[in-house]
Amino acid sequence: MEIRTELKLAPDSQISTCGQAPIGKTDDKYDVCIVIVNYNGVEFLVDALQRTYDAIKSSLLRYQLILVDNNSSDRSAELAQMRFPELKIVALGSQVGFAAANNVGVRVAPPSELVLFLNSDAWLCPGAIEQMVGFLRDHPHYGAVAPVEQRPDGRIHRTWRSIPRPFNILLDLLFEVIWFHWFPKSINLDIKSRRWKKLASKPVIRVPFLPGYCLLVRFFAFHQAGWWDELYDFYCEDDDLSYRLTCDGWLQGIITKAFAVHIGSASTKASSIERAEKLRAARKIFCYKHFPYSARVVEVLAKFLVKIVPKRTNQLKNILQQLATGPNMEISTTRPLR
């Protein structure tokens, strides 16, 4: 594995670009631009867009919705355009990944104070955008916020967690094999539970990491952090962006009075095993990028554990074998799009 010090910019994928200044205000600047990346979302995209439009149309904010279609083959973008003529759609000629597609959306967006990244299988609840925008305007030290994530059945999905450092990932994966096998729903909270009511008693839950399914970020902070790192295809690109925001001194938090519904994993079309493998591969990239020395120590430790773990524990052995090898690509240690 080689760690290099530069990373080429991804191609603009047949789009026109417009520059945005990282600082300064103009009279024609939007309050928020909403970037939605879509890939074969015909089952949920139109309904999610309708719910988001319903949630924000009564606000006094100046907003623009931008749909970046990641080379879908199911006419989902075409159907969205027919339903919402005001929707700005960018059709990519190839599937470039979630991070790169989000960067495309920002490039074509009009100048705005804030950027909201929203998954195609998620939608804002009424009042959520006003709560998040208002909080950022009242708290200048916060660079990004996110709403409380709900599943369609109403349960709270606890998406906030710590930054995935190498040793934490090793312990989490070992713990996951045992714990989540017996308690698969432990990450969700009942909205009526005492634990959630205690968390919701505060206006914001300060966290080091925010999920990318619905992320509102200051454009200046986003530009300062270096945009989304296109090294990631899917998973951990939000960990990476959050970590860079934290390194730049920005605070981040979950707004407890703002809610968004997220179906979750609806656009991946992959099995749970495939998603888990992709997640582990993405976390490996993150660790070798930000904590290369600790990642190498964990790699050596995993190689040792592979030899002593009983053969009958196939799942654990496969995880350790994946950790025991470095990433199969060159990794940059600099900001991706500066």
Helices and strands as residue ranges (DSSP letters): E 3-4, E 30-38, H 45-56, E 63-69, H 76-83, E 88-91, H 98-108, E 112-119, E 122-124, H 128-138, E 142-150, E 156-157, H 166-182, E 188-189, H 194-200, E 204-206, E 214-218, H 219-225, H 237-247, E 251-262, H 272-290, H 292-308, H 314-323, E 331-332
